[in-house]
């Protein structure tokens, strides 16, 4: 039986995840995007709030 790859999604209070299709809410623009296309940058302070950014907001 082939092994399944576990997908790990960092989460905190501000993480909004639609469990039906695994889309996450971008912290910046408010659009739901596939969890595979969300980037979670390092918090600005130790133990700071996580931000979930779509590719458009990360680049722009």
trRosetta pair geometry for C-beta under 8 A, 3 or more apart (Angstrom, degrees):
i j d omega theta_ij theta_ji phi_ij phi_ji
7 35 7.2 96 154 112 136 132
9 15 7.6 134 142 -164 108 143
9 17 6.9 93 129 -97 156 146
9 24 7.4 -175 -160 -71 134 136
9 35 5.7 -52 -100 -164 130 132
10 15 7.7 -162 112 -81 58 144
10 40 5.2 -170 54 116 124 172
10 50 6.0 -162 124 -132 116 160
11 15 4.1 -102 -142 37 80 164
11 17 7.3 -58 -106 -20 123 131
11 50 7.6 -151 -153 57 15 153
12 15 5.7 118 47 -15 49 104
12 49 6.6 -163 100 -148 152 62
12 50 4.9 142 14 22 126 113
13 49 8.0 -63 52 -131 97 97
14 27 6.6 40 149 -106 128 113
14 49 6.1 58 -1 -172 140 110
14 50 6.6 -170 58 68 112 77
14 51 7.7 -26 104 -100 143 44
14 52 7.5 -170 116 0 100 105
15 24 7.0 -47 -162 -145 82 111
15 50 7.0 6 -59 82 99 125
15 52 6.4 103 -115 -40 74 139
16 24 6.7 128 81 -159 61 61
16 25 3.9 13 69 14 117 126
17 22 6.8 -13 -173 -143 101 50
17 23 7.4 159 -154 80 55 37
17 24 5.3 -23 -100 -98 72 78
17 25 7.8 -118 -65 2 36 80
17 35 7.0 29 -133 -83 106 120
18 21 5.7 3 108 47 115 79
18 22 6.9 -113 79 -48 72 7
18 23 4.6 4 41 54 117 86
18 24 7.6 -148 14 -72 76 31
18 32 6.2 23 -6 -149 131 138
19 22 7.0 24 -139 -74 31 57
21 34 7.9 -79 142 -107 95 72
22 34 6.9 38 103 -153 88 64
22 35 4.7 -67 157 -2 98 123
23 32 4.1 57 142 168 126 106
23 33 6.1 156 -158 71 89 17
23 34 5.9 -52 -106 -86 75 35
23 35 6.8 -143 -111 -36 22 73
24 32 6.8 160 76 -148 21 67
24 33 6.2 -34 61 64 73 73
24 34 7.9 12 17 129 81 15
24 35 5.1 91 -18 -95 110 73
24 38 4.7 -12 62 -55 134 159
24 52 5.3 -105 146 170 128 146
25 30 6.5 -14 -171 -150 99 44
25 31 7.5 163 -146 84 58 24
25 32 5.7 -38 -88 -91 60 68
25 52 6.7 87 83 84 55 133
26 29 4.9 10 96 47 135 82
26 30 6.3 -63 69 -10 86 13
26 31 5.2 15 19 53 121 71
26 32 7.7 -151 -6 -83 79 18
26 33 5.8 53 -49 3 102 119
26 38 7.1 -157 -91 -118 72 98
26 52 6.1 -135 -126 109 37 84
26 53 6.0 53 -150 -138 92 33
26 54 4.2 -48 -91 -17 134 99
26 57 5.7 141 -178 3 131 144
27 51 4.4 -116 50 -156 159 78
27 52 4.9 123 -24 47 98 66
27 53 6.3 -54 40 -70 96 64
27 57 7.9 -174 64 122 69 162
28 51 7.4 53 -43 -178 88 117
28 53 5.8 36 -2 -118 120 86
28 54 7.5 -121 50 25 106 83
28 57 3.9 142 65 -150 145 149
29 54 6.5 -54 36 29 121 123
29 56 6.9 4 -15 87 154 117
29 57 5.4 -149 -17 -65 105 122
31 54 6.1 -14 72 -29 109 155
33 37 5.1 -99 159 83 113 111
33 38 5.7 142 89 -66 112 87
33 54 4.3 135 -26 -107 162 111
33 55 7.8 -178 -168 5 155 79
34 37 4.7 73 67 12 92 104
34 38 7.4 -154 95 -19 47 86
35 38 5.6 -48 -147 20 41 118
37 54 6.4 22 126 -146 101 75
37 55 5.7 -66 179 -24 97 107
38 52 5.1 -8 -172 -173 126 94
38 53 6.8 135 -160 66 69 36
38 54 6.3 -47 -103 -90 65 51
39 52 7.8 147 70 -159 39 47
39 53 5.1 -33 64 69 89 92
39 54 7.9 115 17 -137 83 6
39 55 7.2 96 -11 -85 113 56
39 58 5.1 48 44 -85 138 148
40 50 5.6 -7 -160 -171 111 113
40 51 7.0 157 -143 76 61 51
40 52 5.9 -22 -92 -101 83 63
40 53 7.6 156 -88 20 32 78
41 51 6.1 -7 43 63 94 105
41 53 6.7 20 -11 12 103 128
41 58 7.6 157 -47 -123 114 102
43 46 7.5 118 90 -113 120 10
43 47 7.2 -89 88 89 158 10
43 48 3.2 168 170 67 125 102
43 49 6.4 142 -127 58 117 33
43 50 6.2 -75 -71 -84 101 51
43 51 7.8 137 -101 -1 65 84
44 48 5.2 -116 51 141 66 177
45 48 4.0 114 56 -60 76 118
53 57 4.6 -128 -160 89 95 113
53 58 4.5 120 127 -65 127 86
54 57 5.2 86 54 15 76 100
54 58 7.0 -141 93 -9 35 93
55 58 5.6 -56 -142 36 32 114
55 59 6.2 18 164 -8 67 111
56 59 6.4 -68 -148 44 24 99
56 60 5.7 -9 167 4 63 125
57 60 6.1 -69 -124 51 25 95
